[in-house]
Every structure is written in structure tokens, then in C-alpha cells.
Amino acid sequence: MSRLDGVPLRISLKCDPGLAIQLRTSYASITGGYHLNKRHWNTVVLDGSVPDQLLRDMIEDSYDLVVAGLPLAQRERLGWVALSRER
């Protein structure tokens, strides 16, 4: 989730709770999810301080966590079930 007209640009990403805390302690630009369950969500200020590859990994993990919570029919429409079986 992101407010695209926000300055600075921020993105909120779902995260494994243990990893969420680790990321917050490692990067000042990563904080508990703004207006979200802080146990499961981080907000990242996109100021260049988080490495691009880490940010890509966080986005992919967030997508997987969100989609995993959808009903099976919706996951199948997204093609997620087949992809997750290959991993």
C-alpha cells in the first residue's frame, strides 16, 4: 500500500513478525506499519537507505503473505497456488 502523492514516498508491506522487528532495528527508514497492525506490517520510507534488492524481496514477501490469506478460488485466479507448489 502506498499514498502515491505522499512526500516522501512511503510503502507499507506485510512482513513475518520476527523479521519485521529485525528490519526495524536495522534500518531507520523502516517503522511499524502506519495505521496497520504493527506486528505484521512495516512502513518503509523510500529514501534510498534500504537496498533495492531488499526492497524487492520485501515486496515479493508481502505479496505472498497477503495472497496466502485469500480464499483458494482467488489464489487460483491469480495463479498463486501453482507457483507456490513449485517452490
PyMOL Python script that loads the backbone (N, CA, C, O; Angstrom):
from pymol import cmd

cmd.read_pdbstr("""\
ATOM      1  N   MET A   1       0.838  -1.171   0.000  1.00  0.00           N
ATOM      2  CA  MET A   1       0.000   0.000   0.000  1.00  0.00           C
ATOM      3  C   MET A   1       0.883   1.234   0.000  1.00  0.00           C
ATOM      4  O   MET A   1       1.937   1.264   0.634  1.00  0.00           O
ATOM      5  N   SER A   2       0.442   2.234  -0.711  1.00  0.00           N
ATOM      6  CA  SER A   2       1.200   3.466  -0.752  1.00  0.00           C
ATOM      7  C   SER A   2       0.287   4.625  -1.137  1.00  0.00           C
ATOM      8  O   SER A   2      -0.622   4.472  -1.952  1.00  0.00           O
ATOM      9  N   ARG A   3       0.538   5.760  -0.551  1.00  0.00           N
ATOM     10  CA  ARG A   3      -0.106   7.002  -0.978  1.00  0.00           C
ATOM     11  C   ARG A   3       0.851   7.619  -1.983  1.00  0.00           C
ATOM     12  O   ARG A   3       1.877   8.187  -1.607  1.00  0.00           O
ATOM     13  N   LEU A   4       0.519   7.509  -3.244  1.00  0.00           N
ATOM     14  CA  LEU A   4       1.460   7.857  -4.310  1.00  0.00           C
ATOM     15  C   LEU A   4       1.811   9.332  -4.380  1.00  0.00           C
ATOM     16  O   LEU A   4       2.833   9.698  -4.960  1.00  0.00           O
ATOM     17  N   ASP A   5       0.973  10.190  -3.791  1.00  0.00           N
ATOM     18  CA  ASP A   5       1.295  11.618  -3.817  1.00  0.00           C
ATOM     19  C   ASP A   5       1.977  12.058  -2.521  1.00  0.00           C
ATOM     20  O   ASP A   5       2.205  13.249  -2.307  1.00  0.00           O
ATOM     21  N   GLY A   6       2.305  11.084  -1.650  1.00  0.00           N
ATOM     22  CA  GLY A   6       2.965  11.412  -0.390  1.00  0.00           C
ATOM     23  C   GLY A   6       4.419  11.807  -0.605  1.00  0.00           C
ATOM     24  O   GLY A   6       5.104  11.266  -1.472  1.00  0.00           O
ATOM     25  N   VAL A   7       4.877  12.763   0.203  1.00  0.00           N
ATOM     26  CA  VAL A   7       6.270  13.192   0.152  1.00  0.00           C
ATOM     27  C   VAL A   7       6.786  13.181   1.584  1.00  0.00           C
ATOM     28  O   VAL A   7       6.270  13.921   2.422  1.00  0.00           O
ATOM     29  N   PRO A   8       7.781  12.371   1.885  1.00  0.00           N
ATOM     30  CA  PRO A   8       8.437  11.422   0.994  1.00  0.00           C
ATOM     31  C   PRO A   8       7.533  10.222   0.730  1.00  0.00           C
ATOM     32  O   PRO A   8       6.603   9.954   1.490  1.00  0.00           O
ATOM     33  N   LEU A   9       7.812   9.512  -0.340  1.00  0.00           N
ATOM     34  CA  LEU A   9       7.035   8.331  -0.704  1.00  0.00           C
ATOM     35  C   LEU A   9       7.283   7.237   0.317  1.00  0.00           C
ATOM     36  O   LEU A   9       8.423   6.966   0.695  1.00  0.00           O
ATOM     37  N   ARG A  10       6.187   6.605   0.763  1.00  0.00           N
ATOM     38  CA  ARG A  10       6.259   5.501   1.719  1.00  0.00           C
ATOM     39  C   ARG A  10       5.465   4.335   1.158  1.00  0.00           C
ATOM     40  O   ARG A  10       4.525   4.519   0.386  1.00  0.00           O
ATOM     41  N   ILE A  11       5.859   3.127   1.561  1.00  0.00           N
ATOM     42  CA  ILE A  11       5.134   1.935   1.161  1.00  0.00           C
ATOM     43  C   ILE A  11       4.968   1.057   2.400  1.00  0.00           C
ATOM     44  O   ILE A  11       5.910   0.878   3.172  1.00  0.00           O
ATOM     45  N   SER A  12       3.770   0.512   2.585  1.00  0.00           N
ATOM     46  CA  SER A  12       3.514  -0.389   3.698  1.00  0.00           C
ATOM     47  C   SER A  12       3.475  -1.812   3.169  1.00  0.00           C
ATOM     48  O   SER A  12       2.796  -2.110   2.186  1.00  0.00           O
ATOM     49  N   LEU A  13       4.222  -2.689   3.844  1.00  0.00           N
ATOM     50  CA  LEU A  13       4.394  -4.064   3.383  1.00  0.00           C
ATOM     51  C   LEU A  13       4.143  -5.034   4.521  1.00  0.00           C
ATOM     52  O   LEU A  13       4.600  -4.824   5.645  1.00  0.00           O
ATOM     53  N   LYS A  14       3.413  -6.099   4.222  1.00  0.00           N
ATOM     54  CA  LYS A  14       3.186  -7.146   5.211  1.00  0.00           C
ATOM     55  C   LYS A  14       4.488  -7.909   5.393  1.00  0.00           C
ATOM     56  O   LYS A  14       5.267  -8.066   4.453  1.00  0.00           O
ATOM     57  N   CYS A  15       4.716  -8.389   6.631  1.00  0.00           N
ATOM     58  CA  CYS A  15       6.005  -8.999   6.938  1.00  0.00           C
ATOM     59  C   CYS A  15       5.837 -10.028   8.054  1.00  0.00           C
ATOM     60  O   CYS A  15       4.971  -9.882   8.917  1.00  0.00           O
ATOM     61  N   ASP A  16       6.665 -11.060   8.032  1.00  0.00           N
ATOM     62  CA  ASP A  16       6.719 -12.008   9.134  1.00  0.00           C
ATOM     63  C   ASP A  16       7.064 -11.221  10.397  1.00  0.00           C
ATOM     64  O   ASP A  16       7.982 -10.402  10.367  1.00  0.00           O
ATOM     65  N   PRO A  17       6.348 -11.447  11.517  1.00  0.00           N
ATOM     66  CA  PRO A  17       6.562 -10.628  12.710  1.00  0.00           C
ATOM     67  C   PRO A  17       8.007 -10.568  13.207  1.00  0.00           C
ATOM     68  O   PRO A  17       8.478  -9.490  13.569  1.00  0.00           O
ATOM     69  N   GLY A  18       8.714 -11.684  13.235  1.00  0.00           N
ATOM     70  CA  GLY A  18      10.102 -11.671  13.703  1.00  0.00           C
ATOM     71  C   GLY A  18      11.006 -10.868  12.791  1.00  0.00           C
ATOM     72  O   GLY A  18      11.857 -10.111  13.257  1.00  0.00           O
ATOM     73  N   LEU A  19      10.821 -11.032  11.499  1.00  0.00           N
ATOM     74  CA  LEU A  19      11.610 -10.290  10.519  1.00  0.00           C
ATOM     75  C   LEU A  19      11.268  -8.806  10.566  1.00  0.00           C
ATOM     76  O   LEU A  19      12.143  -7.959  10.390  1.00  0.00           O
ATOM     77  N   ALA A  20       9.996  -8.491  10.803  1.00  0.00           N
ATOM     78  CA  ALA A  20       9.571  -7.087  10.862  1.00  0.00           C
ATOM     79  C   ALA A  20      10.377  -6.337  11.917  1.00  0.00           C
ATOM     80  O   ALA A  20      10.851  -5.228  11.673  1.00  0.00           O
ATOM     81  N   ILE A  21      10.526  -6.941  13.077  1.00  0.00           N
ATOM     82  CA  ILE A  21      11.281  -6.298  14.157  1.00  0.00           C
ATOM     83  C   ILE A  21      12.753  -6.166  13.773  1.00  0.00           C
ATOM     84  O   ILE A  21      13.369  -5.125  14.002  1.00  0.00           O
ATOM     85  N   GLN A  22      13.308  -7.217  13.192  1.00  0.00           N
ATOM     86  CA  GLN A  22      14.719  -7.192  12.774  1.00  0.00           C
ATOM     87  C   GLN A  22      14.973  -6.067  11.770  1.00  0.00           C
ATOM     88  O   GLN A  22      15.966  -5.347  11.877  1.00  0.00           O
ATOM     89  N   LEU A  23      14.073  -5.918  10.794  1.00  0.00           N
ATOM     90  CA  LEU A  23      14.241  -4.868   9.788  1.00  0.00           C
ATOM     91  C   LEU A  23      14.144  -3.482  10.410  1.00  0.00           C
ATOM     92  O   LEU A  23      14.878  -2.575  10.018  1.00  0.00           O
ATOM     93  N   ARG A  24      13.243  -3.310  11.377  1.00  0.00           N
ATOM     94  CA  ARG A  24      13.094  -2.011  12.036  1.00  0.00           C
ATOM     95  C   ARG A  24      14.336  -1.627  12.820  1.00  0.00           C
ATOM     96  O   ARG A  24      14.698  -0.452  12.888  1.00  0.00           O
ATOM     97  N   THR A  25      14.989  -2.621  13.412  1.00  0.00           N
ATOM     98  CA  THR A  25      16.198  -2.303  14.178  1.00  0.00           C
ATOM     99  C   THR A  25      17.402  -2.065  13.261  1.00  0.00           C
ATOM    100  O   THR A  25      18.375  -1.425  13.661  1.00  0.00           O
ATOM    101  N   SER A  26      17.331  -2.584  12.031  1.00  0.00           N
ATOM    102  CA  SER A  26      18.452  -2.445  11.092  1.00  0.00           C
ATOM    103  C   SER A  26      18.390  -1.181  10.241  1.00  0.00           C
ATOM    104  O   SER A  26      19.423  -0.680   9.797  1.00  0.00           O
ATOM    105  N   TYR A  27      17.187  -0.665  10.011  1.00  0.00           N
ATOM    106  CA  TYR A  27      17.010   0.480   9.108  1.00  0.00           C
ATOM    107  C   TYR A  27      16.092   1.519   9.752  1.00  0.00           C
ATOM    108  O   TYR A  27      14.953   1.220  10.111  1.00  0.00           O
ATOM    109  N   ALA A  28      16.599   2.729   9.891  1.00  0.00           N
ATOM    110  CA  ALA A  28      15.802   3.817  10.478  1.00  0.00           C
ATOM    111  C   ALA A  28      14.583   4.150   9.621  1.00  0.00           C
ATOM    112  O   ALA A  28      13.584   4.650  10.139  1.00  0.00           O
ATOM    113  N   SER A  29      14.652   3.882   8.329  1.00  0.00           N
ATOM    114  CA  SER A  29      13.543   4.225   7.431  1.00  0.00           C
ATOM    115  C   SER A  29      12.441   3.160   7.428  1.00  0.00           C
ATOM    116  O   SER A  29      11.445   3.313   6.721  1.00  0.00           O
ATOM    117  N   ILE A  30      12.603   2.087   8.206  1.00  0.00           N
ATOM    118  CA  ILE A  30      11.564   1.063   8.329  1.00  0.00           C
ATOM    119  C   ILE A  30      10.984   1.142   9.737  1.00  0.00           C
ATOM    120  O   ILE A  30      11.694   0.992  10.731  1.00  0.00           O
ATOM    121  N   THR A  31       9.681   1.379   9.796  1.00  0.00           N
ATOM    122  CA  THR A  31       8.988   1.509  11.078  1.00  0.00           C
ATOM    123  C   THR A  31       7.744   0.618  11.070  1.00  0.00           C
ATOM    124  O   THR A  31       7.385   0.045  10.041  1.00  0.00           O
ATOM    125  N   GLY A  32       7.095   0.510  12.227  1.00  0.00           N
ATOM    126  CA  GLY A  32       5.844  -0.240  12.306  1.00  0.00           C
ATOM    127  C   GLY A  32       4.829   0.347  11.344  1.00  0.00           C
ATOM    128  O   GLY A  32       4.798   1.557  11.119  1.00  0.00           O
ATOM    129  N   GLY A  33       4.001  -0.517  10.778  1.00  0.00           N
ATOM    130  CA  GLY A  33       3.029  -0.104   9.769  1.00  0.00           C
ATOM    131  C   GLY A  33       2.146   1.049  10.212  1.00  0.00           C
ATOM    132  O   GLY A  33       1.498   0.981  11.257  1.00  0.00           O
ATOM    133  N   TYR A  34       2.123   2.089   9.426  1.00  0.00           N
ATOM    134  CA  TYR A  34       1.323   3.279   9.724  1.00  0.00           C
ATOM    135  C   TYR A  34      -0.154   2.946   9.599  1.00  0.00           C
ATOM    136  O   TYR A  34      -0.618   2.566   8.524  1.00  0.00           O
ATOM    137  N   HIS A  35      -0.893   3.085  10.689  1.00  0.00           N
ATOM    138  CA  HIS A  35      -2.326   2.775  10.759  1.00  0.00           C
ATOM    139  C   HIS A  35      -2.619   1.308  10.421  1.00  0.00           C
ATOM    140  O   HIS A  35      -3.699   0.994   9.921  1.00  0.00           O
ATOM    141  N   LEU A  36      -1.675   0.419  10.687  1.00  0.00           N
ATOM    142  CA  LEU A  36      -1.849  -1.011  10.424  1.00  0.00           C
ATOM    143  C   LEU A  36      -1.390  -1.789  11.652  1.00  0.00           C
ATOM    144  O   LEU A  36      -0.799  -1.222  12.571  1.00  0.00           O
ATOM    145  N   ASN A  37      -1.665  -3.085  11.659  1.00  0.00           N
ATOM    146  CA  ASN A  37      -1.205  -3.949  12.731  1.00  0.00           C
ATOM    147  C   ASN A  37       0.323  -3.996  12.686  1.00  0.00           C
ATOM    148  O   ASN A  37       0.903  -4.610  11.790  1.00  0.00           O
ATOM    149  N   LYS A  38       0.957  -3.357  13.637  1.00  0.00           N
ATOM    150  CA  LYS A  38       2.412  -3.211  13.616  1.00  0.00           C
ATOM    151  C   LYS A  38       3.141  -4.540  13.804  1.00  0.00           C
ATOM    152  O   LYS A  38       4.337  -4.624  13.525  1.00  0.00           O
ATOM    153  N   ARG A  39       2.460  -5.557  14.262  1.00  0.00           N
ATOM    154  CA  ARG A  39       3.086  -6.872  14.388  1.00  0.00           C
ATOM    155  C   ARG A  39       3.358  -7.465  13.006  1.00  0.00           C
ATOM    156  O   ARG A  39       4.350  -8.168  12.814  1.00  0.00           O
ATOM    157  N   HIS A  40       2.482  -7.184  12.051  1.00  0.00           N
ATOM    158  CA  HIS A  40       2.555  -7.809  10.733  1.00  0.00           C
ATOM    159  C   HIS A  40       2.906  -6.856   9.587  1.00  0.00           C
ATOM    160  O   HIS A  40       3.118  -7.308   8.462  1.00  0.00           O
ATOM    161  N   TRP A  41       2.972  -5.564   9.848  1.00  0.00           N
ATOM    162  CA  TRP A  41       3.176  -4.598   8.764  1.00  0.00           C
ATOM    163  C   TRP A  41       4.301  -3.627   9.098  1.00  0.00           C
ATOM    164  O   TRP A  41       4.432  -3.168  10.232  1.00  0.00           O
ATOM    165  N   ASN A  42       5.102  -3.329   8.097  1.00  0.00           N
ATOM    166  CA  ASN A  42       6.139  -2.303   8.184  1.00  0.00           C
ATOM    167  C   ASN A  42       5.834  -1.215   7.165  1.00  0.00           C
ATOM    168  O   ASN A  42       5.283  -1.481   6.097  1.00  0.00           O
ATOM    169  N   THR A  43       6.196   0.004   7.511  1.00  0.00           N
ATOM    170  CA  THR A  43       6.161   1.102   6.554  1.00  0.00           C
ATOM    171  C   THR A  43       7.599   1.499   6.264  1.00  0.00           C
ATOM    172  O   THR A  43       8.403   1.698   7.174  1.00  0.00           O
ATOM    173  N   VAL A  44       7.905   1.610   4.974  1.00  0.00           N
ATOM    174  CA  VAL A  44       9.262   1.934   4.526  1.00  0.00           C
ATOM    175  C   VAL A  44       9.242   3.292   3.846  1.00  0.00           C
ATOM    176  O   VAL A  44       8.487   3.510   2.898  1.00  0.00           O
ATOM    177  N   VAL A  45      10.073   4.202   4.332  1.00  0.00           N
ATOM    178  CA  VAL A  45      10.267   5.487   3.656  1.00  0.00           C
ATOM    179  C   VAL A  45      11.256   5.221   2.530  1.00  0.00           C
ATOM    180  O   VAL A  45      12.368   4.749   2.770  1.00  0.00           O
ATOM    181  N   LEU A  46      10.852   5.523   1.309  1.00  0.00           N
ATOM    182  CA  LEU A  46      11.695   5.257   0.141  1.00  0.00           C
ATOM    183  C   LEU A  46      12.663   6.418  -0.067  1.00  0.00           C
ATOM    184  O   LEU A  46      12.480   7.277  -0.930  1.00  0.00           O
ATOM    185  N   ASP A  47      13.697   6.400   0.766  1.00  0.00           N
ATOM    186  CA  ASP A  47      14.692   7.471   0.732  1.00  0.00           C
ATOM    187  C   ASP A  47      16.054   6.991   0.222  1.00  0.00           C
ATOM    188  O   ASP A  47      17.033   7.736   0.270  1.00  0.00           O
ATOM    189  N   GLY A  48      16.118   5.746  -0.266  1.00  0.00           N
ATOM    190  CA  GLY A  48      17.360   5.197  -0.785  1.00  0.00           C
ATOM    191  C   GLY A  48      18.215   4.483   0.246  1.00  0.00           C
ATOM    192  O   GLY A  48      19.253   3.921  -0.104  1.00  0.00           O
ATOM    193  N   SER A  49      17.806   4.491   1.510  1.00  0.00           N
ATOM    194  CA  SER A  49      18.634   3.877   2.546  1.00  0.00           C
ATOM    195  C   SER A  49      18.445   2.358   2.643  1.00  0.00           C
ATOM    196  O   SER A  49      19.288   1.670   3.220  1.00  0.00           O
ATOM    197  N   VAL A  50      17.359   1.833   2.091  1.00  0.00           N
ATOM    198  CA  VAL A  50      17.135   0.389   2.062  1.00  0.00           C
ATOM    199  C   VAL A  50      17.606  -0.113   0.693  1.00  0.00           C
ATOM    200  O   VAL A  50      17.161   0.400  -0.334  1.00  0.00           O
ATOM    201  N   PRO A  51      18.494  -1.101   0.666  1.00  0.00           N
ATOM    202  CA  PRO A  51      18.985  -1.603  -0.625  1.00  0.00           C
ATOM    203  C   PRO A  51      17.842  -2.046  -1.540  1.00  0.00           C
ATOM    204  O   PRO A  51      16.860  -2.631  -1.084  1.00  0.00           O
ATOM    205  N   ASP A  52      17.983  -1.760  -2.831  1.00  0.00           N
ATOM    206  CA  ASP A  52      16.934  -2.079  -3.801  1.00  0.00           C
ATOM    207  C   ASP A  52      16.539  -3.551  -3.765  1.00  0.00           C
ATOM    208  O   ASP A  52      15.349  -3.863  -3.813  1.00  0.00           O
ATOM    209  N   GLN A  53      17.503  -4.458  -3.683  1.00  0.00           N
ATOM    210  CA  GLN A  53      17.180  -5.884  -3.695  1.00  0.00           C
ATOM    211  C   GLN A  53      16.381  -6.272  -2.447  1.00  0.00           C
ATOM    212  O   GLN A  53      15.452  -7.076  -2.530  1.00  0.00           O
ATOM    213  N   LEU A  54      16.738  -5.706  -1.302  1.00  0.00           N
ATOM    214  CA  LEU A  54      15.979  -5.981  -0.081  1.00  0.00           C
ATOM    215  C   LEU A  54      14.553  -5.478  -0.233  1.00  0.00           C
ATOM    216  O   LEU A  54      13.609  -6.164   0.161  1.00  0.00           O
ATOM    217  N   LEU A  55      14.387  -4.298  -0.794  1.00  0.00           N
ATOM    218  CA  LEU A  55      13.050  -3.748  -1.002  1.00  0.00           C
ATOM    219  C   LEU A  55      12.245  -4.643  -1.940  1.00  0.00           C
ATOM    220  O   LEU A  55      11.068  -4.897  -1.684  1.00  0.00           O
ATOM    221  N   ARG A  56      12.856  -5.124  -3.017  1.00  0.00           N
ATOM    222  CA  ARG A  56      12.167  -6.046  -3.932  1.00  0.00           C
ATOM    223  C   ARG A  56      11.755  -7.324  -3.207  1.00  0.00           C
ATOM    224  O   ARG A  56      10.641  -7.813  -3.390  1.00  0.00           O
ATOM    225  N   ASP A  57      12.648  -7.860  -2.390  1.00  0.00           N
ATOM    226  CA  ASP A  57      12.339  -9.070  -1.627  1.00  0.00           C
ATOM    227  C   ASP A  57      11.194  -8.828  -0.653  1.00  0.00           C
ATOM    228  O   ASP A  57      10.325  -9.685  -0.484  1.00  0.00           O
ATOM    229  N   MET A  58      11.192  -7.669  -0.016  1.00  0.00           N
ATOM    230  CA  MET A  58      10.124  -7.336   0.928  1.00  0.00           C
ATOM    231  C   MET A  58       8.779  -7.217   0.205  1.00  0.00           C
ATOM    232  O   MET A  58       7.755  -7.649   0.735  1.00  0.00           O
ATOM    233  N   ILE A  59       8.774  -6.642  -0.984  1.00  0.00           N
ATOM    234  CA  ILE A  59       7.542  -6.515  -1.765  1.00  0.00           C
ATOM    235  C   ILE A  59       7.030  -7.894  -2.163  1.00  0.00           C
ATOM    236  O   ILE A  59       5.836  -8.171  -2.052  1.00  0.00           O
ATOM    237  N   GLU A  60       7.925  -8.754  -2.624  1.00  0.00           N
ATOM    238  CA  GLU A  60       7.527 -10.110  -3.014  1.00  0.00           C
ATOM    239  C   GLU A  60       6.983 -10.890  -1.814  1.00  0.00           C
ATOM    240  O   GLU A  60       5.957 -11.562  -1.922  1.00  0.00           O
ATOM    241  N   ASP A  61       7.666 -10.801  -0.680  1.00  0.00           N
ATOM    242  CA  ASP A  61       7.200 -11.491   0.523  1.00  0.00           C
ATOM    243  C   ASP A  61       5.844 -10.958   0.964  1.00  0.00           C
ATOM    244  O   ASP A  61       4.974 -11.731   1.364  1.00  0.00           O
ATOM    245  N   SER A  62       5.659  -9.645   0.895  1.00  0.00           N
ATOM    246  CA  SER A  62       4.391  -9.039   1.282  1.00  0.00           C
ATOM    247  C   SER A  62       3.262  -9.555   0.400  1.00  0.00           C
ATOM    248  O   SER A  62       2.192  -9.913   0.893  1.00  0.00           O
ATOM    249  N   TYR A  63       3.505  -9.590  -0.899  1.00  0.00           N
ATOM    250  CA  TYR A  63       2.502 -10.099  -1.836  1.00  0.00           C
ATOM    251  C   TYR A  63       2.128 -11.539  -1.470  1.00  0.00           C
ATOM    252  O   TYR A  63       0.947 -11.878  -1.398  1.00  0.00           O
ATOM    253  N   ASP A  64       3.136 -12.378  -1.242  1.00  0.00           N
ATOM    254  CA  ASP A  64       2.874 -13.776  -0.901  1.00  0.00           C
ATOM    255  C   ASP A  64       2.073 -13.906   0.385  1.00  0.00           C
ATOM    256  O   ASP A  64       1.160 -14.728   0.462  1.00  0.00           O
ATOM    257  N   LEU A  65       2.402 -13.108   1.397  1.00  0.00           N
ATOM    258  CA  LEU A  65       1.675 -13.171   2.663  1.00  0.00           C
ATOM    259  C   LEU A  65       0.226 -12.723   2.505  1.00  0.00           C
ATOM    260  O   LEU A  65      -0.677 -13.335   3.075  1.00  0.00           O
ATOM    261  N   VAL A  66       0.001 -11.668   1.742  1.00  0.00           N
ATOM    262  CA  VAL A  66      -1.362 -11.177   1.530  1.00  0.00           C
ATOM    263  C   VAL A  66      -2.166 -12.183   0.718  1.00  0.00           C
ATOM    264  O   VAL A  66      -3.300 -12.500   1.076  1.00  0.00           O
ATOM    265  N   VAL A  67      -1.601 -12.683  -0.359  1.00  0.00           N
ATOM    266  CA  VAL A  67      -2.323 -13.624  -1.218  1.00  0.00           C
ATOM    267  C   VAL A  67      -2.601 -14.933  -0.478  1.00  0.00           C
ATOM    268  O   VAL A  67      -3.641 -15.555  -0.694  1.00  0.00           O
ATOM    269  N   ALA A  68      -1.689 -15.352   0.384  1.00  0.00           N
ATOM    270  CA  ALA A  68      -1.889 -16.590   1.142  1.00  0.00           C
ATOM    271  C   ALA A  68      -3.146 -16.522   2.010  1.00  0.00           C
ATOM    272  O   ALA A  68      -3.730 -17.556   2.334  1.00  0.00           O
ATOM    273  N   GLY A  69      -3.558 -15.327   2.383  1.00  0.00           N
ATOM    274  CA  GLY A  69      -4.749 -15.153   3.201  1.00  0.00           C
ATOM    275  C   GLY A  69      -6.048 -15.083   2.412  1.00  0.00           C
ATOM    276  O   GLY A  69      -7.125 -15.011   3.005  1.00  0.00           O
ATOM    277  N   LEU A  70      -5.966 -15.101   1.097  1.00  0.00           N
ATOM    278  CA  LEU A  70      -7.162 -15.048   0.255  1.00  0.00           C
ATOM    279  C   LEU A  70      -7.797 -16.427   0.142  1.00  0.00           C
ATOM    280  O   LEU A  70      -7.122 -17.437   0.339  1.00  0.00           O
ATOM    281  N   PRO A  71      -9.088 -16.479  -0.173  1.00  0.00           N
ATOM    282  CA  PRO A  71      -9.725 -17.768  -0.421  1.00  0.00           C
ATOM    283  C   PRO A  71      -9.049 -18.492  -1.592  1.00  0.00           C
ATOM    284  O   PRO A  71      -8.486 -17.855  -2.482  1.00  0.00           O
ATOM    285  N   LEU A  72      -9.110 -19.808  -1.583  1.00  0.00           N
ATOM    286  CA  LEU A  72      -8.451 -20.637  -2.587  1.00  0.00           C
ATOM    287  C   LEU A  72      -8.823 -20.220  -4.009  1.00  0.00           C
ATOM    288  O   LEU A  72      -7.951 -20.143  -4.874  1.00  0.00           O
ATOM    289  N   ALA A  73     -10.091 -19.953  -4.259  1.00  0.00           N
ATOM    290  CA  ALA A  73     -10.522 -19.587  -5.615  1.00  0.00           C
ATOM    291  C   ALA A  73      -9.809 -18.324  -6.096  1.00  0.00           C
ATOM    292  O   ALA A  73      -9.410 -18.241  -7.257  1.00  0.00           O
ATOM    293  N   GLN A  74      -9.649 -17.351  -5.217  1.00  0.00           N
ATOM    294  CA  GLN A  74      -8.953 -16.118  -5.604  1.00  0.00           C
ATOM    295  C   GLN A  74      -7.468 -16.383  -5.836  1.00  0.00           C
ATOM    296  O   GLN A  74      -6.876 -15.837  -6.768  1.00  0.00           O
ATOM    297  N   ARG A  75      -6.866 -17.218  -4.992  1.00  0.00           N
ATOM    298  CA  ARG A  75      -5.449 -17.555  -5.194  1.00  0.00           C
ATOM    299  C   ARG A  75      -5.261 -18.265  -6.533  1.00  0.00           C
ATOM    300  O   ARG A  75      -4.293 -18.002  -7.247  1.00  0.00           O
ATOM    301  N   GLU A  76      -6.178 -19.157  -6.871  1.00  0.00           N
ATOM    302  CA  GLU A  76      -6.073 -19.867  -8.152  1.00  0.00           C
ATOM    303  C   GLU A  76      -6.207 -18.908  -9.328  1.00  0.00           C
ATOM    304  O   GLU A  76      -5.483 -19.036 -10.315  1.00  0.00           O
ATOM    305  N   ARG A  77      -7.138 -17.934  -9.229  1.00  0.00           N
ATOM    306  CA  ARG A  77      -7.295 -16.957 -10.311  1.00  0.00           C
ATOM    307  C   ARG A  77      -6.023 -16.143 -10.511  1.00  0.00           C
ATOM    308  O   ARG A  77      -5.711 -15.728 -11.627  1.00  0.00           O
ATOM    309  N   LEU A  78      -5.301 -15.920  -9.438  1.00  0.00           N
ATOM    310  CA  LEU A  78      -4.042 -15.179  -9.530  1.00  0.00           C
ATOM    311  C   LEU A  78      -2.888 -16.057  -9.989  1.00  0.00           C
ATOM    312  O   LEU A  78      -1.796 -15.560 -10.265  1.00  0.00           O
ATOM    313  N   GLY A  79      -3.128 -17.360 -10.069  1.00  0.00           N
ATOM    314  CA  GLY A  79      -2.077 -18.287 -10.444  1.00  0.00           C
ATOM    315  C   GLY A  79      -1.096 -18.538  -9.306  1.00  0.00           C
ATOM    316  O   GLY A  79      -0.028 -19.111  -9.522  1.00  0.00           O
ATOM    317  N   TRP A  80      -1.446 -18.118  -8.111  1.00  0.00           N
ATOM    318  CA  TRP A  80      -0.532 -18.199  -6.970  1.00  0.00           C
ATOM    319  C   TRP A  80      -0.380 -19.620  -6.447  1.00  0.00           C
ATOM    320  O   TRP A  80       0.713 -20.010  -6.036  1.00  0.00           O
ATOM    321  N   VAL A  81      -1.442 -20.390  -6.455  1.00  0.00           N
ATOM    322  CA  VAL A  81      -1.383 -21.751  -5.903  1.00  0.00           C
ATOM    323  C   VAL A  81      -0.375 -22.586  -6.688  1.00  0.00           C
ATOM    324  O   VAL A  81       0.443 -23.289  -6.095  1.00  0.00           O
ATOM    325  N   ALA A  82      -0.430 -22.514  -8.005  1.00  0.00           N
ATOM    326  CA  ALA A  82       0.501 -23.287  -8.832  1.00  0.00           C
ATOM    327  C   ALA A  82       1.937 -22.835  -8.579  1.00  0.00           C
ATOM    328  O   ALA A  82       2.840 -23.666  -8.489  1.00  0.00           O
ATOM    329  N   LEU A  83       2.152 -21.532  -8.466  1.00  0.00           N
ATOM    330  CA  LEU A  83       3.501 -21.028  -8.228  1.00  0.00           C
ATOM    331  C   LEU A  83       4.023 -21.456  -6.865  1.00  0.00           C
ATOM    332  O   LEU A  83       5.191 -21.820  -6.732  1.00  0.00           O
ATOM    333  N   SER A  84       3.155 -21.415  -5.844  1.00  0.00           N
ATOM    334  CA  SER A  84       3.627 -21.747  -4.504  1.00  0.00           C
ATOM    335  C   SER A  84       3.958 -23.232  -4.388  1.00  0.00           C
ATOM    336  O   SER A  84       4.798 -23.598  -3.566  1.00  0.00           O
ATOM    337  N   ARG A  85       3.327 -24.101  -5.182  1.00  0.00           N
ATOM    338  CA  ARG A  85       3.619 -25.532  -5.159  1.00  0.00           C
ATOM    339  C   ARG A  85       4.974 -25.829  -5.772  1.00  0.00           C
ATOM    340  O   ARG A  85       5.606 -26.829  -5.431  1.00  0.00           O
ATOM    341  N   GLU A  86       5.428 -24.962  -6.682  1.00  0.00           N
ATOM    342  CA  GLU A  86       6.716 -25.174  -7.360  1.00  0.00           C
ATOM    343  C   GLU A  86       7.884 -24.824  -6.445  1.00  0.00           C
ATOM    344  O   GLU A  86       8.995 -25.305  -6.668  1.00  0.00           O
ATOM    345  N   ARG A  87       7.669 -24.018  -5.444  1.00  0.00           N
ATOM    346  CA  ARG A  87       8.757 -23.551  -4.580  1.00  0.00           C
ATOM    347  C   ARG A  87       9.248 -24.611  -3.645  1.00  0.00           C
ATOM    348  O   ARG A  87      10.161 -24.365  -2.858  1.00  0.00           O
TER     349      ARG A  87
END
""", "prot")
cmd.dss("prot")
cmd.show_as("cartoon", "prot")
cmd.util.cbc("prot")
cmd.orient("prot")
